[in-house]
Amino acid sequence: MKTIMTRFLLTMFATLAFANTGFAAAAAQEAPDQLVKRISLEIIDLAKADKEIQAGNQKRVYDLVDSKILPYIDFQRMTSLAAGKSWRDATPEQQKQLINEFRTLLVFTYSGAIAQIKDQRVEFKPLRGVTPEDTEVEVRSQIIQTRGEPIQLNYRLEKLPAGWKIYDINVLGAWLVETYKGSFSAEISKSGIDGLIKTLTEKNKKLASAPIKAASK
């Protein structure tokens, strides 16, 4: 899963777009690309200005991720898509455990990404061919770095009664769900849903004991 984790770190800006619960009511009415642009800028600025986050303060970063980002991700849909056809064979309890472990994995991943924010910025591409009746859209953007080529980011959102939520991300041509789907499928084939849950649980325990890397100077 190391490759998956590395790739997923690049998605931090896509998920930062859903970072402020104070805008939940407006999210259902605001265009998804405008929502992404407005809120992401706020959170990026916050992460850059917060000395505790920049220093790698675990609790400060985890609290930010848990309260500001995760409420705007559809974990059930994301997890069910990653689990593929095996999701239908899982018991309700197994589904619940898998969602919880996947969610925890993403908490650690987002936390590591947020602590690394320094001088990056995001550019958004026009949202075309979308009507007010659409309930699923793809928003395209790219991360601009002071060093290196821009990183392409496309992400899929769905419109729910509570507002827009993210359920998949494309980094450099690879969709996140499809990337995890391959890893999940291999583990399920080897040891079933319970084996996948165990693998994720063990991975999360290791991540919980590892310090967050602070942003480089």
N, CA, C and O of each residue as an XYZ file, in Angstrom:
868
protein
N       0.803     -1.205      0.000
C       0.000      0.000      0.000
C       0.849      1.274      0.000
O       0.307      2.378     -0.064
N       2.154      1.131      0.070
C       3.014      2.310      0.130
C       2.813      3.195     -1.082
O       2.726      4.416     -0.953
N       2.738      2.581     -2.282
C       2.552      3.361     -3.494
C       1.224      4.095     -3.453
O       1.145      5.257     -3.853
N       0.192      3.441     -2.979
C      -1.122      4.058     -2.871
C      -1.065      5.259     -1.939
O      -1.602      6.323     -2.248
N      -0.412      5.083     -0.800
C      -0.317      6.173      0.169
C       0.423      7.361     -0.421
O       0.012      8.508     -0.242
N       1.515      7.087     -1.127
C       2.295      8.159     -1.739
C       1.468      8.911     -2.759
O       1.473     10.142     -2.783
N       0.759      8.181     -3.601
C      -0.070      8.808     -4.616
C      -1.188      9.624     -3.970
O      -1.531     10.712     -4.433
N      -1.746      9.075     -2.896
C      -2.885      9.745     -2.282
C      -2.494     11.042     -1.605
O      -3.313     11.953     -1.483
N      -1.243     11.135     -1.162
C      -0.790     12.378     -0.549
C      -0.930     13.553     -1.497
O      -1.101     14.692     -1.063
N      -0.857     13.276     -2.800
C      -0.957     14.341     -3.783
C      -2.368     14.882     -3.924
O      -2.575     15.905     -4.578
N      -3.340     14.213     -3.321
C      -4.739     14.624     -3.468
C      -5.188     15.593     -2.398
O      -6.376     15.900     -2.296
N      -4.259     16.075     -1.605
C      -4.659     16.870     -0.448
C      -5.487     18.083     -0.854
O      -6.443     18.433     -0.162
N      -5.138     18.729     -1.960
C      -5.853     19.940     -2.318
C      -7.275     19.645     -2.775
O      -8.179     20.454     -2.567
N      -7.470     18.498     -3.391
C      -8.821     18.142     -3.804
C      -9.730     17.993     -2.605
O     -10.868     18.463     -2.628
N      -9.250     17.350     -1.566
C     -10.076     17.133     -0.394
C     -10.151     18.363      0.487
O     -11.121     18.533      1.227
N      -9.155     19.219      0.424
C      -9.203     20.444      1.206
C     -10.357     21.329      0.760
O     -10.749     22.252      1.474
N     -10.895     21.052     -0.410
C     -11.984     21.851     -0.932
C     -13.240     21.759     -0.089
O     -14.104     22.633     -0.165
N     -13.352     20.714      0.710
C     -14.572     20.505      1.473
C     -14.308     20.731      2.955
O     -14.713     19.922      3.790
N     -13.639     21.814      3.280
C     -13.032     21.895      4.587
C     -13.756     22.694      5.646
O     -13.316     22.672      6.795
N     -14.826     23.395      5.349
C     -15.418     24.237      6.382
C     -16.893     23.932      6.545
O     -17.688     24.210      5.648
N     -17.262     23.367      7.673
C     -18.643     22.974      7.901
C     -19.573     24.172      7.970
O     -20.789     24.008      7.866
N     -19.046     25.349      8.138
C     -19.880     26.536      8.186
C     -20.550     26.838      6.865
O     -21.510     27.607      6.823
N     -20.067     26.253      5.788
C     -20.633     26.504      4.473
C     -21.545     25.371      4.004
O     -21.911     25.320      2.830
N     -21.914     24.468      4.906
C     -22.684     23.292      4.514
C     -23.992     23.652      3.828
O     -24.364     23.032      2.833
N     -24.689     24.648      4.352
C     -25.970     25.017      3.766
C     -25.795     25.589      2.372
O     -26.578     25.301      1.467
N     -24.749     26.413      2.205
C     -24.505     27.021      0.902
C     -24.029     26.002     -0.117
O     -24.198     26.198     -1.321
N     -23.431     24.908      0.360
C     -22.851     23.917     -0.546
C     -23.876     23.310     -1.473
O     -23.550     22.961     -2.607
N     -25.126     23.174     -1.012
C     -26.155     22.554     -1.831
C     -26.584     23.458     -2.974
O     -27.125     22.976     -3.969
N     -26.352     24.761     -2.852
C     -26.797     25.712     -3.856
C     -25.646     26.237     -4.712
O     -25.856     26.607     -5.867
N     -24.465     26.271     -4.174
C     -23.314     26.827     -4.872
C     -22.761     25.848     -5.895
O     -22.751     24.638     -5.667
N     -22.302     26.375     -7.020
C     -21.703     25.517     -8.045
C     -20.508     24.781     -7.443
O     -19.741     25.377     -6.688
N     -20.336     23.495     -7.762
C     -19.276     22.710     -7.122
C     -17.881     23.256     -7.339
O     -17.052     23.200     -6.431
N     -17.598     23.788     -8.534
C     -16.257     24.318     -8.764
C     -16.003     25.582     -7.945
O     -14.891     25.804     -7.468
N     -17.041     26.410     -7.782
C     -16.891     27.612     -6.972
C     -16.738     27.270     -5.495
O     -16.000     27.930     -4.764
N     -17.444     26.232     -5.068
C     -17.316     25.770     -3.687
C     -15.894     25.300     -3.415
O     -15.293     25.636     -2.395
N     -15.373     24.517     -4.350
C     -14.012     24.008     -4.224
C     -13.007     25.146     -4.139
O     -12.127     25.156     -3.279
N     -13.151     26.090     -5.034
C     -12.194     27.199     -5.090
C     -12.224     28.048     -3.822
O     -11.177     28.347     -3.248
N     -13.403     28.429     -3.392
C     -13.527     29.335     -2.254
C     -13.016     28.721     -0.950
O     -12.245     29.344     -0.220
N     -13.451     27.505     -0.669
C     -13.101     26.907      0.617
C     -11.658     26.414      0.643
O     -10.989     26.504      1.672
N     -11.178     25.898     -0.479
C      -9.806     25.396     -0.491
C      -8.798     26.493     -0.192
O      -7.800     26.263      0.491
N      -9.067     27.693     -0.708
C      -8.155     28.801     -0.452
C      -8.095     29.126      1.044
O      -7.030     29.440      1.576
N      -9.240     29.048      1.711
C      -9.260     29.328      3.142
C      -8.426     28.326      3.931
O      -7.654     28.701      4.814
N      -8.593     27.037      3.599
C      -7.892     26.008      4.361
C      -6.401     25.997      4.054
O      -5.583     25.766      4.944
N      -6.053     26.242      2.818
C      -4.628     26.313      2.471
C      -3.964     27.451      3.235
O      -2.870     27.293      3.777
N      -4.635     28.596      3.273
C      -4.090     29.735      4.026
C      -3.964     29.402      5.507
O      -2.982     29.774      6.151
N      -4.968     28.695      6.050
C      -4.941     28.323      7.460
C      -3.766     27.405      7.758
O      -3.052     27.599      8.741
N      -3.568     26.401      6.900
C      -2.474     25.456      7.116
C      -1.113     26.141      7.015
O      -0.188     25.801      7.753
N      -0.992     27.098      6.107
C       0.274     27.811      5.950
C       0.577     28.703      7.151
O       1.732     28.868      7.544
N      -0.483     29.274      7.726
C      -0.292     30.248      8.805
C      -0.183     29.620     10.189
O       0.335     30.242     11.117
N      -0.671     28.384     10.330
C      -0.687     27.735     11.638
C       0.677     27.111     11.939
O       1.070     26.129     11.309
N       1.389     27.682     12.897
C       2.734     27.198     13.223
C       2.708     25.783     13.801
O       3.644     25.010     13.598
N       1.638     25.447     14.519
C       1.529     24.107     15.097
C       1.379     23.051     14.004
O       1.966     21.972     14.090
N       0.592     23.368     12.977
C       0.431     22.442     11.854
C       1.740     22.308     11.101
O       2.150     21.202     10.750
N       2.395     23.426     10.854
C       3.666     23.400     10.136
C       4.732     22.617     10.899
O       5.635     22.032     10.300
N       4.618     22.614     12.222
C       5.593     21.905     13.052
C       5.262     20.418     13.184
O       6.045     19.650     13.743
N       4.090     20.015     12.664
C       3.722     18.606     12.708
C       2.993     18.192     13.978
O       3.039     17.022     14.359
N       2.314     19.140     14.648
C       1.541     18.822     15.850
C       0.418     17.856     15.476
O      -0.518     18.234     14.771
N       0.508     16.607     15.946
C      -0.435     15.574     15.539
C      -1.874     15.925     15.875
O      -2.755     15.852     15.018
N      -2.109     16.303     17.114
C      -3.488     16.569     17.532
C      -4.088     17.726     16.747
O      -5.252     17.671     16.350
N      -3.310     18.762     16.524
C      -3.799     19.942     15.795
C      -4.182     19.549     14.364
O      -5.228     19.955     13.858
N      -3.328     18.762     13.727
C      -3.603     18.350     12.353
C      -4.781     17.381     12.282
O      -5.657     17.522     11.429
N      -4.796     16.389     13.190
C      -5.888     15.411     13.189
C      -7.240     16.084     13.434
O      -8.235     15.746     12.792
N      -7.266     17.034     14.364
C      -8.511     17.735     14.660
C      -9.012     18.504     13.442
O     -10.212     18.541     13.170
N      -8.086     19.115     12.716
C      -8.455     19.860     11.516
C      -9.047     18.929     10.468
O     -10.081     19.226      9.871
N      -8.386     17.807     10.253
C      -8.866     16.835      9.265
C     -10.225     16.282      9.657
O     -11.143     16.228      8.838
N     -10.350     15.871     10.917
C     -11.567     15.208     11.368
C     -12.784     16.122     11.351
O     -13.882     15.695     10.996
N     -12.590     17.373     11.732
C     -13.736     18.280     11.849
C     -14.022     19.087     10.594
O     -15.165     19.482     10.367
N     -13.005     19.340      9.771
C     -13.174     20.246      8.647
C     -13.228     19.570      7.279
O     -13.789     20.130      6.337
N     -12.650     18.369      7.159
C     -12.566     17.728      5.851
C     -13.463     16.504      5.731
O     -14.256     16.391      4.796
N     -13.333     15.598      6.677
C     -14.021     14.312      6.556
C     -15.541     14.393      6.462
O     -16.138     13.538      5.807
N     -16.202     15.375      7.081
C     -17.658     15.441      6.931
C     -18.115     15.640      5.491
O     -19.291     15.444      5.183
N     -17.203     16.027      4.611
C     -17.569     16.303      3.228
C     -17.097     15.235      2.255
O     -16.979     15.484      1.055
N     -16.830     14.058      2.773
C     -16.472     12.917      1.933
C     -17.504     11.818      2.124
O     -17.861     11.494      3.257
N     -17.984     11.245      1.037
C     -18.949     10.149      1.111
C     -18.174      8.849      1.283
O     -17.833      8.188      0.302
N     -17.899      8.489      2.522
C     -17.082      7.310      2.790
C     -17.776      6.007      2.420
O     -17.122      5.053      1.999
N     -19.082      5.960      2.572
C     -19.769      4.720      2.235
C     -19.661      4.434      0.740
O     -19.377      3.307      0.336
N     -19.889      5.457     -0.075
C     -19.789      5.230     -1.519
C     -18.345      4.956     -1.935
O     -18.087      4.055     -2.733
N     -17.421      5.722     -1.402
C     -16.022      5.526     -1.755
C     -15.548      4.119     -1.375
O     -14.861      3.460     -2.156
N     -15.915      3.667     -0.180
C     -15.494      2.346      0.287
C     -16.160      1.239     -0.510
O     -15.517      0.250     -0.861
N     -17.457      1.402     -0.799
C     -18.158      0.369     -1.563
C     -17.604      0.244     -2.976
O     -17.513     -0.861     -3.511
N     -17.235      1.360     -3.579
C     -16.643      1.317     -4.915
C     -15.267      0.653     -4.884
O     -14.919     -0.121     -5.776
N     -14.489      0.965     -3.845
C     -13.159      0.372     -3.724
C     -13.241     -1.130     -3.464
O     -12.395     -1.888     -3.938
N     -14.246     -1.560     -2.717
C     -14.407     -2.984     -2.409
C     -14.993     -3.760     -3.580
O     -14.887     -4.986     -3.621
N     -15.608     -3.065     -4.533
C     -16.140     -3.730     -5.720
C     -17.301     -4.670     -5.416
O     -18.102     -4.416     -4.516
N     -17.380     -5.747     -6.169
C     -18.491     -6.690     -6.016
C     -18.494     -7.370     -4.651
O     -19.527     -7.873     -4.209
N     -17.354     -7.386     -3.988
C     -17.281     -8.009     -2.671
C     -18.078     -7.234     -1.625
O     -18.431     -7.776     -0.577
N     -18.356     -5.974     -1.911
C     -19.116     -5.160     -0.966
C     -20.500     -5.768     -0.721
O     -20.983     -5.768      0.411
N     -21.130     -6.276     -1.760
C     -22.474     -6.846     -1.618
C     -22.466     -8.133     -0.797
O     -23.478     -8.503     -0.201
N     -21.329     -8.807     -0.771
C     -21.224    -10.063     -0.019
C     -20.873     -9.844      1.449
O     -20.978    -10.763      2.261
N     -20.462     -8.638      1.783
C     -20.071     -8.339      3.163
C     -21.309     -8.145      4.029
O     -22.337     -7.654      3.565
N     -21.195     -8.533      5.279
C     -22.292     -8.322      6.223
C     -22.334     -6.838      6.600
O     -21.344     -6.131      6.417
N     -23.471     -6.358      7.125
C     -23.540     -4.958      7.564
C     -22.433     -4.589      8.550
O     -21.898     -3.482      8.500
N     -22.090     -5.518      9.448
C     -21.027     -5.252     10.412
C     -19.674     -5.152      9.723
O     -18.863     -4.295     10.075
N     -19.418     -6.019      8.741
C     -18.165     -5.958      7.995
C     -18.082     -4.655      7.204
O     -17.022     -4.032      7.136
N     -19.191     -4.249      6.613
C     -19.213     -2.991      5.870
C     -18.890     -1.822      6.791
O     -18.118     -0.932      6.434
N     -19.488     -1.833      7.976
C     -19.240     -0.764      8.947
C     -17.775     -0.720      9.356
O     -17.176      0.354      9.419
N     -17.193     -1.894      9.635
C     -15.784     -1.951     10.036
C     -14.875     -1.490      8.909
O     -13.896     -0.780      9.143
N     -15.198     -1.892      7.686
C     -14.368     -1.519      6.540
C     -14.416     -0.014      6.309
O     -13.386      0.603      6.033
N     -15.595      0.580      6.419
C     -15.728      2.031      6.269
C     -14.909      2.749      7.341
O     -14.200      3.711      7.047
N     -15.010      2.278      8.582
C     -14.284      2.915      9.686
C     -12.770      2.846      9.498
O     -12.067      3.830      9.731
N     -12.267      1.679      9.076
C     -10.824      1.534      8.891
C     -10.333      2.338      7.696
O      -9.245      2.913      7.734
N     -11.131      2.380      6.639
C     -10.761      3.159      5.455
C     -10.754      4.642      5.810
O      -9.866      5.388      5.400
N     -11.753      5.054      6.575
C     -11.825      6.437      7.025
C     -10.603      6.802      7.866
O     -10.018      7.870      7.688
N     -10.223      5.912      8.780
C      -9.050      6.153      9.626
C      -7.785      6.256      8.793
O      -6.927      7.101      9.049
N      -7.674      5.390      7.795
C      -6.516      5.428      6.903
C      -6.415      6.783      6.210
O      -5.324      7.334      6.071
N      -7.541      7.312      5.782
C      -7.523      8.592      5.094
C      -7.248      9.750      6.050
O      -6.677     10.762      5.644
N      -7.646      9.613      7.312
C      -7.313     10.633      8.310
C      -5.800     10.791      8.409
O      -5.276     11.904      8.371
N      -5.108      9.663      8.536
C      -3.649      9.711      8.633
C      -3.033     10.257      7.351
O      -2.070     11.023      7.394
N      -3.586      9.866      6.225
C      -3.060     10.319      4.939
C      -3.240     11.819      4.769
O      -2.298     12.523      4.406
N      -4.456     12.315      5.033
C      -4.706     13.740      4.925
C      -3.847     14.539      5.891
O      -3.357     15.619      5.560
N      -3.672     13.995      7.089
C      -2.886     14.697      8.101
C      -1.452     14.897      7.641
O      -0.882     15.976      7.802
N      -0.880     13.860      7.073
C       0.482     13.973      6.565
C       0.580     14.970      5.430
O       1.571     15.690      5.307
N      -0.464     15.012      4.591
C      -0.456     15.937      3.465
C      -0.589     17.383      3.930
O       0.124     18.262      3.445
N      -1.501     17.630      4.871
C      -1.718     18.988      5.352
C      -0.464     19.552      6.014
O      -0.144     20.728      5.840
N       0.233     18.732      6.760
C       1.448     19.190      7.436
C       2.545     19.572      6.448
O       3.502     20.252      6.818
N       2.412     19.139      5.187
C       3.425     19.433      4.185
C       3.105     20.669      3.339
O       3.907     21.071      2.496
N       1.939     21.266      3.564
C       1.580     22.451      2.782
C       2.551     23.586      3.098
O       2.788     23.921      4.258
N       3.100     24.160      2.045
C       4.052     25.255      2.233
C       3.806     26.389      1.240
O       3.280     27.438      1.613
N       4.183     26.183     -0.015
C       4.059     27.273     -0.986
C       3.287     26.856     -2.234
O       3.398     27.513     -3.269
N       2.511     25.784     -2.158
C       1.732     25.358     -3.297
C       0.473     26.208     -3.458
O       0.008     26.838     -2.508
N      -0.059     26.216     -4.658
C      -1.335     26.869     -4.915
C      -2.107     26.031     -5.933
O      -1.550     25.132     -6.563
N      -3.391     26.338     -6.085
C      -4.250     25.542     -6.950
C      -4.867     26.399     -8.039
O      -5.310     27.518     -7.783
N      -4.894     25.877     -9.246
C      -5.594     26.516    -10.357
C      -6.747     25.618    -10.777
O      -6.597     24.398    -10.842
N      -7.899     26.221    -11.062
C      -9.079     25.460    -11.435
C      -9.430     25.703    -12.896
O      -9.305     26.817    -13.405
N      -9.865     24.655    -13.552
C     -10.275     24.754    -14.944
C     -11.778     24.984    -15.010
O     -12.503     24.578    -14.102
N     -12.259     25.630    -16.073
C     -13.693     25.934    -16.171
C     -14.550     24.671    -16.103
O     -14.193     23.627    -16.648
N     -15.677     24.793    -15.425
C     -16.629     23.692    -15.335
C     -17.594     23.834    -16.506
O     -18.403     24.761    -16.540
N     -17.509     22.917    -17.464
C     -18.282     23.038    -18.695
C     -19.291     21.898    -18.847
O     -19.093     20.793    -18.343
N     -20.380     22.205    -19.560
C     -21.367     21.185    -19.871
C     -22.155     20.685    -18.687
O     -22.692     19.578    -18.729
N     -22.238     21.481    -17.617
C     -22.957     21.063    -16.418
C     -24.230     21.885    -16.287
O     -24.207     23.104    -16.451
N     -25.344     21.216    -15.988
C     -26.622     21.880    -15.812
C     -27.016     21.873    -14.337
O     -26.486     21.077    -13.561
N     -27.940     22.751    -13.942
C     -28.382     22.769    -12.533
C     -29.006     21.457    -12.076
O     -29.063     21.177    -10.878
N     -29.475     20.653    -13.026
C     -30.108     19.382    -12.677
C     -29.108     18.266    -12.418
O     -29.475     17.228    -11.867
N     -27.849     18.460    -12.806
C     -26.842     17.416    -12.635
C     -26.588     17.140    -11.155
O     -26.503     18.063    -10.345
N     -26.470     15.872    -10.819
C     -26.188     15.485     -9.431
C     -24.783     14.908     -9.282
O     -24.345     14.627     -8.166
N     -24.078     14.730    -10.390
C     -22.687     14.279    -10.345
C     -21.884     15.082    -11.347
O     -22.304     15.262    -12.490
N     -20.733     15.563    -10.921
C     -19.887     16.367    -11.799
C     -18.424     15.993    -11.595
O     -18.059     15.367    -10.600
N     -17.607     16.384    -12.543
C     -16.155     16.231    -12.423
C     -15.526     17.613    -12.499
O     -15.706     18.336    -13.479
N     -14.794     17.968    -11.470
C     -14.107     19.259    -11.412
C     -12.622     19.021    -11.665
O     -12.022     18.111    -11.092
N     -12.046     19.836    -12.515
C     -10.634     19.673    -12.880
C      -9.797     20.812    -12.307
O     -10.220     21.969    -12.299
N      -8.615     20.468    -11.834
C      -7.705     21.467    -11.285
C      -6.277     20.966    -11.408
O      -6.033     19.851    -11.869
N      -5.341     21.801    -10.992
C      -3.943     21.378    -10.934
C      -3.222     22.130     -9.834
O      -3.511     23.292     -9.550
N      -2.260     21.425     -9.214
C      -1.434     22.026     -8.171
C      -0.213     22.657     -8.826
O       0.505     22.011     -9.589
N       0.005     23.919     -8.517
C       1.170     24.633     -9.033
C       2.221     24.671     -7.931
O       1.950     25.117     -6.816
N       3.426     24.199     -8.255
C       4.516     24.156     -7.292
C       5.638     25.090     -7.725
O       5.794     25.381     -8.911
N       6.411     25.554     -6.759
C       7.548     26.398     -7.113
C       8.622     25.590     -7.825
O       9.401     26.115     -8.621
N       8.643     24.294     -7.516
C       9.580     23.390     -8.183
C       8.810     22.201     -8.749
O       7.936     21.644     -8.084
N       9.134     21.823     -9.962
C       8.476     20.679    -10.572
C       7.289     21.072    -11.425
O       6.832     22.215    -11.395
N       6.794     20.103    -12.192
C       5.669     20.323    -13.084
C       4.357     20.375    -12.304
O       4.262     19.818    -11.210
N       3.346     21.040    -12.862
C       2.028     21.056    -12.213
C       1.475     19.638    -12.064
O       1.735     18.776    -12.905
N       0.726     19.401    -11.013
C       0.130     18.091    -10.754
C      -1.343     18.148    -11.103
O      -2.101     18.903    -10.494
N      -1.752     17.356    -12.077
C      -3.145     17.321    -12.501
C      -4.032     16.676    -11.443
O      -3.698     15.628    -10.892
N      -5.170     17.316    -11.166
C      -6.146     16.781    -10.217
C      -7.557     16.939    -10.775
O      -8.002     18.055    -11.045
N      -8.252     15.832    -10.946
C      -9.667     15.860    -11.290
C     -10.410     15.117    -10.203
O      -9.901     14.129     -9.674
N     -11.589     15.564     -9.863
C     -12.292     14.843     -8.823
C     -13.792     14.838     -9.078
O     -14.359     15.770     -9.648
N     -14.409     13.750     -8.632
C     -15.828     13.531     -8.843
C     -16.603     13.886     -7.575
O     -16.235     13.501     -6.465
N     -17.672     14.622     -7.776
C     -18.523     15.020     -6.662
C     -19.958     14.583     -6.945
O     -20.378     14.484     -8.098
N     -20.689     14.327     -5.885
C     -22.107     14.026     -5.999
C     -22.886     15.016     -5.156
O     -22.426     15.459     -4.104
N     -24.081     15.356     -5.640
C     -24.916     16.297     -4.915
C     -25.928     15.531     -4.083
O     -26.780     14.820     -4.615
N     -25.822     15.685     -2.776
C     -26.728     15.043     -1.834
C     -27.576     16.126     -1.154
O     -27.291     17.313     -1.315
N     -28.606     15.742     -0.403
C     -29.429     16.751      0.278
C     -28.612     17.710      1.146
O     -28.965     18.881      1.283
N     -27.525     17.213      1.727
C     -26.690     18.056      2.587
C     -25.687     18.894      1.814
O     -25.014     19.745      2.394
N     -25.580     18.662      0.508
C     -24.619     19.413     -0.298
C     -23.728     18.501     -1.116
O     -23.944     17.290     -1.161
N     -22.727     19.077     -1.764
C     -21.810     18.319     -2.601
C     -20.807     17.553     -1.744
O     -20.291     18.070     -0.753
N     -20.542     16.315     -2.146
C     -19.534     15.506     -1.456
C     -18.629     14.823     -2.473
O     -19.047     14.498     -3.585
N     -17.392     14.613     -2.071
C     -16.421     13.973     -2.940
C     -16.477     12.457     -2.755
O     -16.656     11.961     -1.642
N     -16.318     11.723     -3.874
C     -16.287     10.269     -3.753
C     -15.191      9.622     -4.588
O     -15.003      8.407     -4.527
N     -14.471     10.412     -5.363
C     -13.334      9.857     -6.102
C     -12.439     10.988     -6.581
O     -12.905     12.104     -6.808
N     -11.142     10.695     -6.734
C     -10.149     11.684     -7.134
C      -9.229     11.084     -8.182
O      -8.845      9.918     -8.090
N      -8.881     11.884     -9.175
C      -7.956     11.455    -10.217
C      -6.659     12.240    -10.084
O      -6.660     13.466    -10.192
N      -5.553     11.540     -9.850
C      -4.238     12.172     -9.733
C      -3.355     11.666    -10.865
O      -3.051     10.477    -10.950
N      -2.947     12.592    -11.736
C      -2.061     12.235    -12.846
C      -2.617     11.073    -13.666
O      -1.871     10.190    -14.088
N      -3.933     11.080    -13.888
C      -4.549     10.081    -14.757
C      -5.043      8.826    -14.075
O      -5.612      7.961    -14.740
N      -4.848      8.692    -12.773
C      -5.266      7.486    -12.047
C      -6.339      7.842    -11.018
O      -6.125      8.693    -10.155
N      -7.497      7.181    -11.119
C      -8.564      7.401    -10.159
C      -8.251      6.683     -8.855
O      -7.827      5.527     -8.848
N      -8.469      7.392     -7.750
C      -8.150      6.860     -6.428
C      -8.892      5.557     -6.137
O      -8.292      4.589     -5.672
N     -10.191      5.535     -6.410
C     -10.991      4.343     -6.126
C     -10.457      3.133     -6.878
O     -10.366      2.041     -6.318
N     -10.104      3.324     -8.150
C      -9.579      2.211     -8.939
C      -8.244      1.727     -8.384
O      -7.957      0.530     -8.402
N      -7.431      2.654     -7.893
C      -6.144      2.284     -7.316
C      -6.335      1.417     -6.075
O      -5.692      0.378     -5.924
N      -7.216      1.853     -5.202
C      -7.502      1.060     -4.007
C      -8.224     -0.236     -4.357
O      -8.036     -1.254     -3.691
N      -9.041     -0.201     -5.388
C      -9.824     -1.379     -5.764
C      -8.919     -2.563     -6.062
O      -9.220     -3.692     -5.673
N      -7.814     -2.312     -6.748
C      -6.874     -3.387     -7.048
C      -6.255     -3.968     -5.795
O      -6.150     -5.187     -5.657
N      -5.843     -3.102     -4.876
C      -5.245     -3.551     -3.619
C      -6.263     -4.294     -2.762
O      -5.954     -5.340     -2.191
N      -7.473     -3.754     -2.673
C      -8.518     -4.394     -1.883
C      -8.876     -5.758     -2.450
O      -9.032     -6.727     -1.707
N      -9.005     -5.827     -3.773
C      -9.388     -7.085     -4.416
C      -8.362     -8.174     -4.160
O      -8.723     -9.325     -3.914
N      -7.086     -7.818     -4.215
C      -6.023     -8.795     -3.984
C      -6.086     -9.329     -2.554
O      -5.921    -10.528     -2.327
N      -6.325     -8.443     -1.598
C      -6.392     -8.858     -0.200
C      -7.642     -9.695      0.067
O      -7.587    -10.671      0.814
N      -8.758     -9.320     -0.536
C      -9.999    -10.071     -0.348
C      -9.880    -11.466     -0.956
O     -10.365    -12.440     -0.380
N      -9.239    -11.563     -2.112
C      -9.050    -12.868     -2.750
C      -8.190    -13.787     -1.887
O      -8.379    -15.003     -1.880
N      -7.249    -13.195     -1.163
C      -6.331    -13.973     -0.345
C      -6.940    -14.377      0.991
O      -6.779    -15.515      1.432
N      -7.653    -13.429      1.646
C      -8.124    -13.724      3.001
C      -9.503    -13.170      3.325
O      -9.874    -13.073      4.494
N     -10.272    -12.804      2.288
C     -11.641    -12.365      2.502
C     -11.763    -10.952      3.049
O     -10.762    -10.269      3.266
N     -13.006    -10.519      3.271
C     -13.271     -9.181      3.799
C     -12.619     -8.995      5.161
O     -12.047     -7.942      5.444
N     -12.707    -10.025      6.005
C     -12.096     -9.921      7.337
C     -10.584     -9.732      7.234
O      -9.986     -9.030      8.049
N      -9.972    -10.356      6.236
C      -8.540    -10.196      6.029
C      -8.195     -8.779      5.617
O      -7.179     -8.237      6.054
N      -9.027     -8.168      4.777
C      -8.818     -6.778      4.373
C      -8.968     -5.845      5.567
O      -8.170     -4.926      5.754
N      -9.985     -6.086      6.362
C     -10.197     -5.266      7.558
C      -8.988     -5.368      8.489
O      -8.531     -4.364      9.035
N      -8.482     -6.571      8.665
C      -7.318     -6.784      9.528
C      -6.096     -6.051      8.989
O      -5.352     -5.428      9.746
N      -5.894     -6.128      7.673
C      -4.751     -5.457      7.055
C      -4.823     -3.948      7.257
O      -3.821     -3.316      7.592
N      -6.009     -3.369      7.052
C      -6.178     -1.937      7.244
C      -5.995     -1.545      8.707
O      -5.405     -0.509      9.017
N      -6.508     -2.386      9.598
C      -6.367     -2.108     11.037
C      -4.905     -2.077     11.446
O      -4.484     -1.183     12.181
N      -4.128     -3.044     10.977
C      -2.705     -3.095     11.299
C      -1.961     -1.913     10.699
O      -1.060     -1.350     11.321
N      -2.347     -1.543      9.481
C      -1.723     -0.387      8.841
C      -1.999      0.876      9.640
O      -1.105      1.699      9.834
N      -3.233      1.031     10.104
C      -3.608      2.215     10.873
C      -2.893      2.288     12.215
O      -2.556      3.376     12.681
N      -2.658      1.130     12.843
C      -1.931      1.116     14.113
C      -0.499      1.621     13.917
O       0.023      2.364     14.748
N       0.117      1.220     12.835
C       1.480      1.676     12.541
C       1.503      3.176     12.277
O       2.391      3.887     12.747
N       0.510      3.652     11.514
C       0.459      5.074     11.209
C       0.183      5.906     12.450
O       0.683      7.023     12.579
N      -0.620      5.356     13.369
C      -0.950      6.074     14.593
C       0.270      6.310     15.469
O       0.333      7.297     16.202
N       1.226      5.416     15.395
C       2.423      5.532     16.231
C       3.553      6.298     15.550
O       4.588      6.567     16.160
N       3.347      6.644     14.284
C       4.391      7.361     13.545
C       4.163      8.866     13.638
O       3.027      9.319     13.496
N       5.209      9.651     13.872
C       5.046     11.102     13.953
C       4.737     11.700     12.592
O       5.150     11.170     11.561
N       4.007     12.809     12.597
C       3.728     13.522     11.356
C       4.954     14.318     10.954
O       5.542     15.018     11.777
N       5.333     14.216      9.719
C       6.496     14.937      9.223
C       6.149     16.406      9.023
O       5.190     16.735      8.324
N       6.919     17.273      9.630
C       6.668     18.700      9.513
C       7.072     19.193      8.127
O       7.883     18.567      7.444
N       6.499     20.316      7.724
C       6.827     20.917      6.438
C       8.303     21.314      6.416
O       8.817     21.847      7.400
N       8.979     21.060      5.310
C      10.375     21.422      5.185
C      10.522     22.924      5.037
O       9.647     23.599      4.495
N      11.615     23.424      5.516
C      11.843     24.876      5.462
C      12.175     25.321      4.046
O      12.398     26.508      3.808
